[in-house]
Amino acid sequence: MTVTQTEQTEQTPENEAAEPAVFGRLVAIDPLDFDPDGGTEKLVIVDPYNHRKKREEGDTTEPDPALIASVEEVGVQQAIILRPQEGERDGQLGIVIGQRRTLAAYRVASAAAQEGREYRKIPAIIRDDLRGVDDEALTVSMVENLHRRQASAQDDVDAAEQLALLVKAKKVPKARKRSLAAAIGRTEEELDAAHKVAQMDAETLEDLRDEEIEFDWVELGDYDEVKDVSNAQVTLMRAKAKDEQEGNTKRGAWKTAMQELRAKKARTERIETLKAELAEKKVTTVHWVWNWSYSSARPLEELVSKIGMPMSEQGHGETCEGHAATIDPDAAEVVWLCVDWKKHGHRIAGAAQGDDDGDGEPGEEEAAKAEAAREERRRVKVNNLAWRTARAGREAHIADMCKDKGEAPADVKDLIMRTLLVSDGHYVHYVGSQEHGAMLAKFLGDERLTRHPKDVITSLLKKTASKRYWWVLFAHVAGYFEAEHMKDDAWRGEPHYHHGPSVRGRIRPATAEWISFLKHHGYGVTEVEAETVTTAEQEAEAEAERRAKQERERQEREAARAARQAENPAPDEDEEPGDDGEEDYQYDDVDEEYEEPAEAVENTDPEAEAETEGDTDAGPDEAEGHEDVPAEDGQEDGEQE
């Protein structure tokens, strides 16, 4: 065959030694030396780490008619990139860049050879420096195809998965990993998520592309996990927009949305499992009703027998034909009920026992109370579930914060110092509990810390850079807040010391402070957490107003007493030596000498006695006044008042 390509392409440049090795060797390749099927007989094959892959659908390796026509007319104008192969393919050259051009030249040359015509060789650069360097070869191939429309999204993610596996297998330094990711326009986090995206079906990717939804690889992998959950796409798009609007580079809103969608998916799967179990047991099931007051059915927890005994699932199932079940969609649990409680002779719990009509219906007031109690139980159940669901995402965010390699911000140091120096009772309880080690292990990623032995702590400090000491302490403080102030029912407020959890006080300030602190550091708060912070702020404002009102009232009472004492000064009991002992003698400066006795009357003032327990604003002053003022003076003032 005749070759028209100039032989100068095979000559080595005179200044080759002065050029970097990355330029390689410029040679001319016969198109017929290329094997499209990747055999071992011919010189040139497609490199196993070439970005483009041959596919049954959406094949991007096939040259289009325009490219074939161009090659036939003027030949391949841009040199392809080859690299020497290893192992069983030693001696062959793999195409790193230029697969479509080579295939187009091969087809043109095959047709020309059959017809006895001349054809052109392919200019090629042999990159000896890429021999055995698979990750670099793959990166070079991706960069070349990154901005070409013919490369599909599936090509990108498949190649990225290969690159991620290579980086992980070879334990490539983080700096180089970052460089490889940047070369293809991605982040290290995206590179780590590529294996998830590679498992996505092409239809999902194309649907997102058609709808012009731009998710990066991390977001694509997450979306694929929850795509079957209702409104997942809209929820995640809003979360992404919120992060972008707030400048949250830690994907706070996105992670929180994902946590909620995962929980929703788990509930859906749990509901399907419960339905299958009930069907297998041949239990009658009915649809869930949000307000049972408008239904003939009622949950057993709201019913009693005719003689007022509580209804159990087992007992009701054995004695009542109306026994049935439904599934609470929020809690994903079975609720047992009677489909017609009146017909089967049951009563509403709390109904009057002497109803002559026998329907067992409570009065309007009782019905309102029952409905309020039902709604409160439901609110507690839903919020408890939401609070527990948020914990996993919150703790993951804390663990990410503890991995920070830089210096801790000032507010982190301030929080640590205040917690360690104050050391309140909750902190002392945490340090002495088993949760201490468990939290350290969770946030620092070392299970050996569960029992926090001395040698493990010593080892941890030795391998920790001094500037990261603050983050180790932060893990300790974060464990304290999570264990002591973020319990399952923390959103409801402090349980009453005497009456137990059924009676609630104010939400702990530390709970709201901790949620706000994490939000400031990129955590996306959930709805129940945001509601908790808002409630705590409202309670704090109400408490401040109450204390301010008490202070105003105290000052008004004090002013009134001072005015009364100015009109009726109290006798001086501490007589100077040598006076005649007359008890009715009045000093002119009594207002200046005796101010404290006026305060003593606070203990006898009905308004002062009505102050709420725990208010200590005026307590110490009142106690001192009571000690200094004689009983008869206090009584006299009380009578005058």
Secondary structure, DSSP 8 states (H G I E B T S, - for coil): --B-S-GGGGS--TTGGGS-GGG-EEEEE-GGGB-TT--SSSSEEE-TT-S----SSS-SSS--HHHHHHHHHH---S-EEEEE--GGGTT-EEEEE-HHHHHHHHHHHHHHHHHT--B--EEEEE-GGGTT-HHHHHHHHHHHHTT-TTS-HHHHHHHHHHHHHHHHHHT--HHHHHHHHHHTT--HHHHHHHHHHTTS-HHHHHHHHHTT----HHHHHHHHHHTTSTTHHHHHHHHHHHHHHHT-TT-HHHHHHHHHHHHHHHHHHHHHHHHHHHHHTT--B----S-GGGSS-EEGGGEE-TTS-B--HHHHHHH-TTEEEEEETTTTEEEEEETTTTTTT-EETT--TT-SS------HHHHHHHHHHHHHHHHHHHHHHHHHHHHHHHHHHHHHHHT--S---HHHHHHHHHHHHH--HHHHHHHTSTHHHHHHHHHHT-GGGGG--HHHHHHHHHTS-GGGHHHHHHHHHHHHHHHHHS-TTGGG--EETTTEEEEE----HHHHHHHHHHHHTT----HHHHHHHHHHHHHHHHHHHHHHHHHHHHHHHHHHHHHHHHHS-----S--TTS---TT---TTHHHH--HHHHHGGGG-HHHHTS-TT--SSHHHHHHHHHHS-HHHHHHHHHH-
